[in-house]
Amino acid sequence: MSGSDDTAAPVGSVDKALHLIELLAEAGPDGIALGALASAGGYTKTSAHRALQALRHRGFAEQDDEQRYRLGPRPSALVERYQRAQNLPSLFRTALLRICERTEELVHLGVLEGRSVLYLDKVEPERPMRVWSQIGRHAPVATTALGRAIMAAEGVGDDRLDAYLGSAAPDGLPRFRRAVAAAREHGWAIEREENEPGICCVGVALVRPQGPPVAVSVTGPTSRIGEERQARFGALLVEELERSAPAGFAVVRP
């Protein structure tokens, strides 16, 4: 693509500004001199400078003491706003629906809020299933697959896990540590009959450049989810989330 070929774009000046943002992102935090930036984009220094002034005004570009240009704070702020908690159910809806369709089990979306997991959304299978869960409610980090997956994704060390025990019994710490270690090893977390008798959950976490990790889980009766199916669901979650999760979210692999 030639940056100077403004006739190829619906609005040449807008296309130039967007192209410059891409070039600034590629240049990294060390920035790039005006001449090198103009050359890389195929622009004259005058036209590149004029566009950069508009980008600086809106926070999309900034200039350091050595007169080098780099990406400003505005793009990251927009991404963070777009990915805020109230938008996550819409962003993940396609992924949740696909996972529910493939597993025929209940699927949850959650995020860490303080020292608890907040349920943001759920998709229920066609067959009836009685499980305690409600959008907007909080659940313990230590005894949920969602929470354990998030702890593993955030790299929380064993010496800090006790801060997330909540109301769990003190002797629950060794089990919590083992569960998080297993999540780091396998890429998915397991919870079996620790919140509800007869219920099992498998969870996978995703990270993003800005904002806390997000986790997705599959929940079903232990009568249907033995050890073999737990592993199958874990692999399925990883596969489907890598395919269907919104841009900017990455599955944490072991």
C-alpha positions in Angstrom: 0.0 0.0 0.0 1.3 3.5 -0.9 0.6 6.0 1.8 0.7 8.9 -0.7 -2.0 7.3 -2.8 -4.9 9.2 -1.2 -7.2 8.6 -4.1 -7.4 4.9 -3.2 -9.1 5.8 0.1 -12.6 7.2 0.7 -11.2 10.1 2.6 -7.5 10.6 1.9 -6.7 12.7 5.0 -8.4 10.2 7.3 -6.6 7.3 5.7 -3.3 9.1 6.1 -3.9 9.7 9.8 -4.8 6.0 10.4 -1.8 4.9 8.4 0.5 7.1 10.6 -1.1 5.6 13.7 -0.2 2.1 12.4 3.4 3.2 11.7 3.8 4.8 15.1 2.6 1.5 16.7 5.2 -0.4 14.6 7.9 2.0 15.7 7.4 1.1 19.3 8.1 3.2 22.5 11.5 4.5 21.1 9.5 6.5 18.5 10.6 7.6 15.0 11.9 10.8 13.5 9.6 12.8 11.2 11.7 12.1 8.1 11.8 8.4 8.6 8.1 8.3 9.4 7.2 10.2 6.2 9.4 8.0 4.1 7.9 4.8 5.6 4.4 6.0 4.7 5.3 7.5 1.3 4.3 11.0 2.4 6.1 14.4 2.2 7.4 15.7 5.5 5.0 18.6 5.3 1.9 16.5 4.9 3.0 14.0 7.5 3.8 16.8 10.0 0.3 18.3 9.4 -1.4 15.0 10.1 0.8 14.4 13.1 -0.3 17.7 14.7 -3.9 16.6 14.5 -3.0 13.3 16.0 -1.1 15.0 18.8 -4.1 17.2 19.5 -6.3 14.2 20.0 -3.8 12.2 22.0 -3.1 9.6 19.3 0.5 10.7 18.9 3.1 12.4 21.1 6.6 13.9 20.6 9.5 13.4 23.0 12.4 15.7 23.9 14.4 14.5 20.9 11.5 15.4 18.5 10.7 11.7 17.8 7.1 10.8 17.4 5.5 7.8 19.1 2.0 6.5 19.8 0.1 8.5 22.3 -2.1 7.3 25.2 -5.5 7.7 23.4 -5.6 4.3 21.5 -5.0 2.3 24.7 -7.7 4.3 26.5 -10.2 3.6 23.7 -9.4 -0.1 23.8 -9.8 -0.2 27.6 -13.1 1.6 27.3 -14.4 -0.7 24.6 -13.4 -3.8 26.7 -14.8 -2.6 30.0 -16.8 -5.1 32.0 -20.3 -4.0 30.8 -19.3 -4.7 27.2 -17.7 -8.1 27.8 -21.0 -10.1 27.5 -21.6 -8.7 24.0 -18.0 -9.2 23.0 -17.9 -12.8 24.2 -21.5 -13.8 23.2 -20.5 -15.6 20.0 -17.8 -17.6 21.8 -20.2 -18.5 24.7 -22.9 -19.7 22.3 -20.4 -21.8 20.3 -19.1 -23.4 23.4 -22.6 -24.2 24.8 -23.6 -25.7 21.4 -20.5 -27.9 21.3 -20.6 -29.1 25.0 -24.4 -29.0 25.6 -23.6 -27.7 29.0 -24.0 -24.4 31.0 -21.3 -21.8 30.1 -20.3 -18.9 32.3 -18.3 -15.7 31.7 -16.6 -14.1 34.7 -14.0 -11.5 35.7 -12.0 -10.9 38.9 -13.6 -8.1 41.0 -11.7 -7.4 44.2 -11.2 -10.8 45.8 -14.2 -12.5 44.2 -15.3 -13.6 40.7 -18.1 -11.6 39.2 -20.5 -13.5 36.9 -21.0 -11.3 33.8 -23.0 -13.7 31.5 -24.1 -17.2 31.0 -25.6 -19.3 28.3 -27.8 -22.2 29.2 -28.2 -25.5 27.2 -31.5 -26.6 25.9 -31.7 -29.5 28.3 -32.8 -28.4 31.8 -30.1 -28.1 34.5 -30.3 -26.9 38.1 -27.2 -25.0 39.0 -26.9 -22.0 41.3 -25.6 -19.1 39.3 -26.8 -15.6 38.6 -25.5 -12.8 36.4 -24.2 -10.0 38.6 -23.5 -12.2 41.6 -20.1 -12.9 43.1 -18.5 -16.2 43.9 -15.3 -17.3 45.7 -12.1 -17.2 43.8 -10.7 -20.2 45.7 -13.5 -22.7 45.0 -14.5 -21.8 41.4 -12.9 -22.9 38.1 -13.2 -19.3 36.9 -11.3 -17.9 39.9 -8.6 -20.6 39.8 -8.0 -20.1 36.0 -7.7 -16.3 36.6 -5.2 -16.8 39.4 -3.1 -19.0 37.2 -3.3 -16.5 34.3 -2.3 -13.6 36.5 0.7 -15.6 37.9 -0.3 -15.1 41.5 2.3 -16.9 43.6 1.5 -19.4 46.3 2.5 -16.9 48.9 -0.3 -14.6 47.8 -3.1 -17.0 47.2 -4.2 -16.9 50.9 -5.5 -13.4 50.2 -8.1 -14.8 47.9 -9.4 -17.5 50.3 -12.3 -15.4 51.4 -14.6 -17.3 53.7 -13.1 -20.7 52.8 -11.8 -22.7 55.7 -8.0 -22.1 56.4 -7.3 -25.7 55.5 -8.6 -25.0 52.0 -5.3 -23.2 51.1 -3.4 -26.4 50.2 -6.2 -27.5 47.9 -6.4 -24.0 46.4 -2.7 -24.0 45.7 -2.8 -27.5 44.1 -5.7 -26.4 41.9 -3.9 -23.3 40.7 -0.7 -25.2 40.0 -2.7 -27.7 38.0 -4.3 -24.9 36.0 -0.9 -23.5 35.2 0.2 -27.0 34.1 -2.8 -27.9 31.9 -4.1 -24.6 30.7 -7.5 -25.0 32.4 -8.8 -25.1 35.9 -11.1 -27.7 37.6 -13.6 -27.4 40.4 -15.5 -30.5 41.4 -18.4 -30.4 43.9 -16.8 -27.7 46.0 -19.6 -25.2 45.5 -22.5 -27.5 44.8 -22.9 -31.2 45.3 -22.9 -33.1 42.0 -21.6 -30.2 40.0 -18.3 -29.9 38.1 -16.7 -26.9 36.3 -13.9 -26.5 33.9 -12.5 -22.9 33.3 -10.0 -21.2 31.0 -8.7 -17.7 31.4 -7.8 -15.0 28.8 -5.5 -12.0 29.2 -5.5 -8.7 27.5 -3.1 -5.7 27.2 -5.3 -3.5 29.4 -7.7 -4.7 32.1 -8.0 -7.8 34.2 -8.1 -11.3 32.9 -11.5 -12.8 31.8 -12.5 -16.5 32.3 -15.0 -18.8 30.7 -16.2 -22.0 32.2 -18.3 -25.1 31.3 -20.5 -26.4 34.1 -22.4 -29.7 34.3 -23.3 -32.6 36.5 -20.4 -34.8 37.7 -22.4 -37.7 36.4 -21.7 -36.4 32.9 -18.3 -34.9 33.4 -15.7 -37.4 34.5 -11.9 -36.9 34.3 -11.7 -37.7 30.6 -14.5 -35.3 29.8 -12.9 -32.6 32.0 -9.8 -32.8 29.9 -11.8 -32.8 26.7 -13.8 -29.7 27.8 -10.6 -27.9 28.8 -9.1 -28.5 25.4 -12.3 -27.5 23.7 -12.5 -24.2 25.7 -8.9 -23.4 24.6 -9.6 -24.3 21.0 -12.9 -22.4 20.8 -11.7 -19.3 22.6 -8.6 -19.0 20.5 -11.0 -19.1 17.5 -14.0 -17.0 18.7 -12.8 -14.7 21.5 -12.8 -11.0 20.6 -9.6 -9.4 19.3 -7.1 -8.4 22.0 -7.9 -11.4 24.2 -5.4 -14.3 24.4 -5.8 -17.7 26.0 -3.1 -18.4 28.6 -1.4 -21.6 27.5 0.9 -23.6 29.8 
